[in-house]
Amino acid sequence: PTSRLGSAELATVYLRWREPGAIQFSEMPGLLPATELADRFEEADTRFQVGVVAAAYAEVLRHSPWADELNLSWVAGEAGRLAGLVDDPDVWELANLTALAAGLRGEPIPVLGRP
């Protein structure tokens, strides 16, 4: 699987964001080397997983066609799992907000390990 790729650079990833209250967007390119790949999502770098879950949360909230197969319960469950792995209040906030959003939509709410 991924071990056969060595350290090849697979892609250039562009991150684009806008700070709250800002008018202009910021953009940052980065290379994706094969050494960063994992065979399963849960085996990927924890910070990568948090970024994916945060992005999925945004896509589900905006009813993006890219997130048609996701729901807030999944997002909240993953956010809660990740919050239990890292000692970061921002990840706990993400977990709590996603659980609240799932509840507001009438979806099952995962049980979080910490308030």
Secondary structure, DSSP 8 states (H G I E B T S, - for coil): -GGGGTT-EEEEEEEEE--TT-SS-EEEEEEEEGGG--SSGGGS-HHHHHHHHHHHHHHHHTT-GGGTT--HHHHHHHHHHHHTTS--HHHHHHHHHHHHHHHHTT------S--
